[in-house]
């Protein structure tokens, strides 16, 4: 439901939720009881774009639907397997 802002003559402001078909133009102020009119405000737009939402959805999907890898990615022609000189890497399993 949309959120509407109302302002009375005394300067009090408050928000109210109404469906778009039932929103009144005036309400009684919740603070002072005077008649409050609906004011125009900027709509609430999300700061996150659709790409951010897509990233969050894909990250959440990996929690219960992890991607399965059946083989290692192939190397192109002329690309040799990199050789490391670090002695700690010698203990790692080889593919």
Residue pairs with C-beta under 8 A, 6 or more apart in sequence:
1 17
1 18
1 19
2 17
2 18
2 19
2 20
2 23
3 15
3 16
3 17
3 44
4 15
4 16
4 17
4 18
4 23
4 38
5 13
5 14
5 15
5 38
5 39
5 41
6 13
6 14
6 15
6 16
6 26
6 27
6 29
6 36
6 37
6 38
6 39
7 13
7 36
7 37
7 39
8 29
8 31
8 32
8 34
8 35
8 36
8 37
9 34
9 35
10 29
10 31
10 32
10 34
12 29
12 30
12 31
12 32
12 34
12 36
13 39
14 29
14 30
14 31
14 36
16 27
18 24
23 38
24 38
25 37
25 38
26 35
26 36
26 37
26 38
27 35
27 36
27 38
28 34
28 35
28 36
29 35
29 36
72 95
75 81
